[in-house]
């Protein structure tokens, strides 16, 4: 079982489809809410596969916020902590 993220009007192939298995979706959703709570608040329930969505501007802003955590090393630190 997985959680599917489907772009409703993607501007590139990367925005078309993303799937994560149910065991990894929840930590990712929590991380999104921690990294960018004001952006993530656009979805009412990150832990349901019910068609809730972010608009294009919010999705792009969230992607930028997540990319910044990768670039800064914050995401890698969280990954090490998660696996410890």
ZADO-1210 file (C-alpha; in nm, 4 decimals, padded with zeros to 6 digits):
<atoms>
<atom x="00.0000" y="00.0000" z="00.0000" code="UNK" pos="1"/>
<atom x="00.1222" y="00.3473" z="-00.0758" code="UNK" pos="2"/>
<atom x="00.0380" y="00.7123" z="-00.0838" code="UNK" pos="3"/>
<atom x="00.0125" y="00.8681" z="-00.4284" code="UNK" pos="4"/>
<atom x="00.0820" y="01.2312" z="-00.5110" code="UNK" pos="5"/>
<atom x="-00.0484" y="01.3234" z="-00.8540" code="UNK" pos="6"/>
<atom x="00.0055" y="01.6631" z="-01.0129" code="UNK" pos="7"/>
<atom x="-00.3253" y="01.8049" z="-01.1328" code="UNK" pos="8"/>
<atom x="-00.1592" y="02.0383" z="-01.3851" code="UNK" pos="9"/>
<atom x="00.2112" y="01.9485" z="-01.3830" code="UNK" pos="10"/>
<atom x="00.4560" y="02.1705" z="-01.5660" code="UNK" pos="11"/>
<atom x="00.7171" y="01.8956" z="-01.5942" code="UNK" pos="12"/>
<atom x="00.7330" y="01.5180" z="-01.5778" code="UNK" pos="13"/>
<atom x="00.8680" y="01.5407" z="-01.2216" code="UNK" pos="14"/>
<atom x="00.5385" y="01.6928" z="-01.1119" code="UNK" pos="15"/>
<atom x="00.3274" y="01.4215" z="-01.2682" code="UNK" pos="16"/>
<atom x="00.3407" y="01.1426" z="-01.0098" code="UNK" pos="17"/>
<atom x="00.5096" y="01.0452" z="-00.6840" code="UNK" pos="18"/>
<atom x="00.4386" y="00.7364" z="-00.4757" code="UNK" pos="19"/>
<atom x="00.5771" y="00.6372" z="-00.1396" code="UNK" pos="20"/>
<atom x="00.4951" y="00.3214" z="00.0526" code="UNK" pos="21"/>
<atom x="00.2818" y="00.3692" z="00.3575" code="UNK" pos="22"/>
<atom x="00.5718" y="00.3095" z="00.5996" code="UNK" pos="23"/>
<atom x="00.7810" y="00.5935" z="00.4555" code="UNK" pos="24"/>
<atom x="00.4977" y="00.8306" z="00.3704" code="UNK" pos="25"/>
<atom x="00.4176" y="00.9194" z="00.7316" code="UNK" pos="26"/>
<atom x="00.7736" y="01.0269" z="00.8247" code="UNK" pos="27"/>
<atom x="00.7932" y="01.2279" z="00.5014" code="UNK" pos="28"/>
<atom x="00.4593" y="01.3974" z="00.5727" code="UNK" pos="29"/>
<atom x="00.5702" y="01.4828" z="00.9267" code="UNK" pos="30"/>
<atom x="00.8965" y="01.6227" z="00.7914" code="UNK" pos="31"/>
<atom x="00.7099" y="01.8405" z="00.5392" code="UNK" pos="32"/>
<atom x="00.4969" y="01.9778" z="00.8208" code="UNK" pos="33"/>
<atom x="00.8051" y="02.0497" z="01.0333" code="UNK" pos="34"/>
<atom x="01.0081" y="02.2100" z="00.7542" code="UNK" pos="35"/>
<atom x="00.7325" y="02.4353" z="00.6222" code="UNK" pos="36"/>
<atom x="00.4331" y="02.4380" z="00.8562" code="UNK" pos="37"/>
<atom x="00.2713" y="02.7415" z="00.6960" code="UNK" pos="38"/>
<atom x="00.2882" y="02.5842" z="00.3493" code="UNK" pos="39"/>
<atom x="00.1948" y="02.2347" z="00.4663" code="UNK" pos="40"/>
<atom x="-00.1123" y="02.3706" z="00.6434" code="UNK" pos="41"/>
<atom x="-00.2727" y="02.3922" z="00.2995" code="UNK" pos="42"/>
<atom x="-00.3471" y="02.0197" z="00.3320" code="UNK" pos="43"/>
<atom x="-00.5921" y="01.9268" z="00.6036" code="UNK" pos="44"/>
<atom x="-00.4744" y="01.5688" z="00.6520" code="UNK" pos="45"/>
<atom x="-00.1356" y="01.4550" z="00.5309" code="UNK" pos="46"/>
<atom x="-00.1984" y="01.1013" z="00.6556" code="UNK" pos="47"/>
<atom x="-00.4971" y="01.0179" z="00.4369" code="UNK" pos="48"/>
<atom x="-00.5079" y="00.9335" z="00.0663" code="UNK" pos="49"/>
<atom x="-00.8277" y="01.1330" z="00.0119" code="UNK" pos="50"/>
<atom x="-00.7443" y="01.3783" z="-00.2650" code="UNK" pos="51"/>
<atom x="-00.6426" y="01.6734" z="-00.0469" code="UNK" pos="52"/>
<atom x="-00.3960" y="01.8956" z="-00.2282" code="UNK" pos="53"/>
<atom x="-00.1639" y="02.1913" z="-00.2332" code="UNK" pos="54"/>
<atom x="-00.1987" y="02.4414" z="-00.5159" code="UNK" pos="55"/>
<atom x="00.0868" y="02.4815" z="-00.7643" code="UNK" pos="56"/>
<atom x="00.2484" y="02.7743" z="-00.5826" code="UNK" pos="57"/>
<atom x="00.2415" y="02.5950" z="-00.2463" code="UNK" pos="58"/>
<atom x="00.3726" y="02.2711" z="-00.3981" code="UNK" pos="59"/>
<atom x="00.6614" y="02.4590" z="-00.5574" code="UNK" pos="60"/>
<atom x="00.7363" y="02.6435" z="-00.2333" code="UNK" pos="61"/>
<atom x="00.7346" y="02.3154" z="-00.0406" code="UNK" pos="62"/>
<atom x="00.9701" y="02.1599" z="-00.2960" code="UNK" pos="63"/>
<atom x="01.2060" y="02.4569" z="-00.2537" code="UNK" pos="64"/>
<atom x="01.1925" y="02.4286" z="00.1259" code="UNK" pos="65"/>
<atom x="01.2671" y="02.0559" z="00.1120" code="UNK" pos="66"/>
<atom x="01.5514" y="02.1114" z="-00.1365" code="UNK" pos="67"/>
<atom x="01.7022" y="02.3661" z="00.1011" code="UNK" pos="68"/>
<atom x="01.7087" y="02.1048" z="00.3801" code="UNK" pos="69"/>
<atom x="01.8866" y="01.8640" z="00.1481" code="UNK" pos="70"/>
<atom x="02.1400" y="02.1297" z="00.0467" code="UNK" pos="71"/>
<atom x="02.2043" y="02.2329" z="00.4081" code="UNK" pos="72"/>
<atom x="02.2539" y="01.8754" z="00.5302" code="UNK" pos="73"/>
<atom x="01.9514" y="01.8928" z="00.7611" code="UNK" pos="74"/>
<atom x="01.7749" y="01.6102" z="00.5750" code="UNK" pos="75"/>
<atom x="02.0820" y="01.3849" z="00.6034" code="UNK" pos="76"/>
<atom x="02.1047" y="01.4540" z="00.9779" code="UNK" pos="77"/>
<atom x="01.7401" y="01.3584" z="01.0189" code="UNK" pos="78"/>
<atom x="01.7944" y="01.0416" z="00.8167" code="UNK" pos="79"/>
<atom x="02.0849" y="00.9350" z="01.0400" code="UNK" pos="80"/>
<atom x="01.8764" y="01.0078" z="01.3503" code="UNK" pos="81"/>
<atom x="01.5797" y="00.8120" z="01.2057" code="UNK" pos="82"/>
<atom x="01.7967" y="00.5049" z="01.1404" code="UNK" pos="83"/>
<atom x="01.9763" y="00.5217" z="01.4770" code="UNK" pos="84"/>
</atoms>
